[in-house]
Amino acid sequence: MRRLGIYTALTIVFSVGAIASADEGKWVSLFDGKTIEGWTKQGGFATYEAKNGTIVGTTADGSHNTFLCKGPFSDFVLELEVLCDKELNSGIQIRSHVYEKDTPQMSKPKRIRKKGEVYGYQCEISTAASETSGNFWDEGRRTKWLDDFSDKPEARKAFKEGEWNRYRIIAQGDRIRSWVNGVPCADFRDDMDTTGFIGLQVHGIRKATGPYQVRWRNIRIRELKPNEKAK
């Protein structure tokens, strides 16, 4: 009976390992550490380069917000690490798009968004003092926060300034969630976009400031099947 118990235990261990390996096999790296080939720049004219295993985004004087984009993707788990100069804020676009022609902004129709500007869900990367990192901003469209952090003290303190921060984003159906350094942050429902590209933002800066940089590494994605559980 003891031998049978050991055999059963080993079978369970190997089975769990096989399941974990199968799950790992679904992950796809979006950056090989050497080149940004396959990514497309949208919006402004900030610069991006692959350097020392990271994607480095550098501000350009007078540029609008700029995004390095890949996709489209619909339902997925996205993970990456980011390090941002404290003078700069950034963001991660998901399910996003570009305006195909000059278009009035939804929240302020008198403001015209130019052809080629990016809009859509943006997971915030900002200063620790702002306490908004991990929340979602509707970039270039409704221009508002999509979750309420007023009752989420842990989320407001999750971002570590001057350090590499780990982001995890799950978009599945109309539910979108985020984690920063393992801390649950945004969790909301919105059905305005079901698919679109991922974009790494270099925020526009005032003239005669900068240059500033933001860096990303270990960027990977796992696409989800309908009704697949993800957490």
C-alpha positions in Angstrom: 0.0 0.0 0.0 2.9 2.4 0.8 4.5 1.8 -2.6 1.2 2.4 -4.3 0.9 5.7 -2.3 4.3 6.9 -3.5 3.5 5.9 -7.1 0.2 7.8 -6.9 1.9 10.9 -5.4 4.6 10.9 -8.1 1.9 10.6 -10.7 0.1 13.6 -9.3 3.3 15.6 -9.2 4.3 14.8 -12.8 0.7 15.5 -14.0 0.7 18.9 -12.3 4.1 19.6 -13.9 2.8 18.6 -17.3 -0.2 20.9 -16.9 2.1 23.7 -15.9 4.4 23.1 -18.8 1.5 23.0 -21.2 0.3 26.3 -19.8 3.8 27.8 -20.1 3.8 26.7 -23.7 1.0 29.1 -24.5 3.1 32.2 -23.7 4.5 34.1 -26.6 7.4 36.6 -26.2 6.7 39.9 -28.0 10.3 41.0 -27.7 13.5 38.9 -28.2 15.8 41.4 -26.5 17.6 42.3 -29.7 15.3 44.0 -32.2 11.9 45.8 -32.4 11.2 44.4 -35.8 7.5 43.6 -36.1 6.5 46.6 -34.0 5.0 49.8 -35.5 5.4 53.4 -34.2 2.2 55.5 -34.1 1.3 59.0 -32.9 4.3 61.2 -32.3 8.0 61.0 -33.2 9.7 59.9 -30.0 12.3 57.2 -30.6 12.5 53.5 -29.7 15.5 51.1 -29.8 16.4 47.7 -28.6 19.3 48.0 -26.1 20.8 45.6 -23.6 17.7 43.3 -23.6 15.2 46.2 -23.2 13.1 48.4 -25.4 14.2 52.0 -24.7 11.8 54.8 -25.5 13.2 58.3 -25.6 11.2 61.5 -25.6 11.5 64.0 -28.5 11.1 67.7 -27.9 7.7 68.9 -29.0 6.4 65.5 -29.9 2.8 64.3 -29.2 2.3 61.0 -27.3 4.1 58.2 -29.2 3.4 54.5 -29.1 5.3 51.4 -30.2 2.5 49.0 -31.2 1.9 45.3 -31.9 -1.3 43.4 -32.6 -4.2 43.2 -32.8 -5.1 41.0 -29.8 -8.5 40.4 -28.2 -8.6 38.3 -25.0 -5.2 37.8 -23.4 -2.9 37.9 -20.4 -0.1 40.4 -20.9 3.0 40.6 -18.6 5.9 42.9 -18.8 8.4 44.9 -16.6 8.8 48.7 -16.9 11.3 51.3 -15.6 10.4 54.9 -16.1 12.3 58.1 -15.4 10.6 59.9 -12.6 10.1 63.0 -14.7 8.1 61.1 -17.3 4.8 59.2 -17.2 4.0 56.4 -19.6 1.4 53.7 -20.2 0.5 50.4 -21.9 -2.2 50.6 -24.5 -4.4 47.5 -25.0 -7.2 46.9 -27.6 -6.3 50.3 -29.1 -6.6 52.0 -32.5 -5.5 55.0 -34.5 -7.9 57.6 -35.9 -8.2 57.1 -39.6 -9.1 60.7 -40.2 -9.4 64.0 -38.1 -12.1 63.2 -35.5 -13.8 65.2 -32.7 -12.8 63.8 -29.3 -15.8 62.0 -27.7 -15.5 63.8 -24.3 -14.7 67.2 -25.8 -16.1 67.5 -29.4 -14.4 70.8 -29.9 -11.0 69.1 -29.6 -10.0 67.5 -32.9 -7.9 64.4 -32.8 -5.6 64.2 -35.8 -5.4 61.3 -38.2 -2.9 58.8 -36.8 -3.4 59.7 -33.1 -3.9 56.7 -30.8 -7.0 56.1 -28.7 -8.2 53.3 -26.4 -7.6 51.7 -23.0 -4.3 52.7 -21.4 -2.9 51.1 -18.2 -1.1 54.0 -16.4 2.6 54.1 -15.6 3.1 57.3 -13.5 4.9 58.7 -10.5 4.4 57.1 -7.1 2.9 60.4 -5.8 0.2 60.3 -8.4 -1.2 57.0 -7.0 -2.7 56.1 -10.4 -0.4 53.5 -11.8 -2.3 50.4 -12.7 -5.5 52.3 -13.3 -6.9 52.6 -16.9 -7.3 55.9 -18.7 -9.3 56.1 -21.9 -6.6 57.7 -24.1 -7.6 60.2 -26.8 -11.3 59.4 -26.6 -13.4 59.7 -23.3 -10.2 61.0 -21.5 -11.3 59.7 -18.1 -10.3 57.0 -15.5 -12.2 53.8 -16.0 -11.8 52.5 -12.4 -12.1 54.2 -9.0 -9.0 53.9 -6.8 -10.5 55.8 -3.9 -11.1 52.6 -2.0 -8.0 50.8 -3.1 -5.1 51.9 -0.9 -2.9 49.0 -1.8 -3.3 49.7 -5.5 -2.4 53.3 -5.0 0.9 52.3 -3.3 1.8 49.4 -5.6 4.1 51.3 -8.0 7.8 51.6 -6.9 9.5 54.7 -8.3 13.0 54.3 -9.7 12.6 50.5 -9.8 11.5 47.9 -12.3 7.8 47.4 -11.9 6.0 44.2 -13.0 2.7 44.7 -14.8 0.1 42.0 -15.5 -3.0 42.8 -17.5 -5.9 40.5 -18.3 -8.5 41.5 -20.9 -11.3 39.0 -21.3 -14.7 39.8 -22.8 -15.8 43.1 -21.3 -13.7 42.6 -18.1 -10.3 44.2 -17.8 -7.9 43.8 -14.8 -4.4 44.8 -13.8 -1.8 44.0 -11.2 1.3 46.0 -10.4 4.1 44.1 -8.6 1.5 41.4 -7.7 -1.0 43.9 -6.2 -4.5 43.9 -7.7 -5.3 47.3 -9.2 -7.9 47.9 -11.8 -10.9 45.7 -12.2 -13.8 47.0 -14.4 -16.1 46.2 -17.2 -16.4 48.1 -20.5 -17.5 47.0 -23.9 -16.3 49.8 -26.1 -13.4 47.8 -27.5 -13.0 44.0 -27.9 -9.8 43.9 -29.9 -7.0 46.2 -30.9 -3.2 46.6 -30.6 -0.9 46.8 -27.7 1.2 50.0 -27.4 4.1 51.1 -25.3 3.8 54.8 -24.7 6.5 57.6 -24.6 4.5 60.5 -23.3 4.8 63.9 -24.9 6.8 66.5 -23.0 7.0 70.3 -22.8 9.5 72.0 -25.1 13.0 72.5 -23.8 12.7 69.7 -21.3 14.1 66.2 -21.3 15.2 64.0 -22.9 13.6 61.3 -20.6 13.4 57.6 -21.1 11.2 54.6 -20.3 12.3 51.0 -20.6 10.4 47.7 -21.0 11.6 44.1 -20.8 10.3 40.5 -20.5 7.2 41.3 -22.6 5.0 38.3 -23.2 1.4 37.5 -23.9 -0.9 34.5 -23.6 -4.0 34.6 -25.7 -7.2 33.3 -24.0 -9.9 31.1 -25.4 -13.5 32.0 -24.9 -14.6 31.3 -21.3 -11.1 30.2 -20.3 -10.4 30.9 -16.6 -7.6 33.4 -16.1 -6.3 35.0 -12.9 
